[in-house]
């Protein structure tokens, strides 16, 4: 079970983004199947718009198939992120 992606949409001037980044790093350290990808919305506004981002930080968790299983605007807790990782892995296991 691999291929779980945590997408962080952030900006360089966002203090909450640093907190979110730390939570994502912690989960990635606990769950080897998790990959973290970060997009700076100021540097890539087209990608942010395509993903429907209207606030930073926003985290989208996707299964190996690319299905969105979780979205959070603001700082998600480590527990929420761990639960989202399980959802993403469970979805991949049932396919």
BELMOPE-V695365 format. One record per helix or strand. SS is the DSSP state (hx for helix, st for strand). FROM is the first residue (numbers start at 1). TO is the last residue. If there is no record, write none. Layout:
SS_FROM_TO, SS_FROM_TO
This chain:
st_4_10, hx_15_30, st_34_40, hx_45_50, st_58_62, st_68_73, hx_78_93
